[in-house]
Amino acid sequence: MEQKPFRGLRILIATLLGIAALFMIGNMVMMREPLTFSVLWHWVFIIGFLAISFINLRAKSFVGTSIGLSGFAICLTSLIVMAL
């Protein structure tokens, strides 16, 4: 039987992902530099990250959900910075 890492490690990993995403979002907003790919790819990644989030939410995977939401937030912020 496969054992999952203990709950504290999963919370730590999700927290680190959230902090990294917030750092990247803050840096993107302060420098006013979006990600360097087209608007189409932004939407492709946004849809993909939302799908990942919902799939992992149904599977009750805390780390997978945080990966999806972090990626979604970064791509959405990049679109907003690009529009400004």
Secondary structure by P-SEA (a helix, b strand, c coil): ccccccaaaaaaaaaaaaaaaaaaaaaaaaacccccccaaaaaaaaaaaaaaaaaaaaaccaaaaaaaaaaaaaaaaaaaaaac
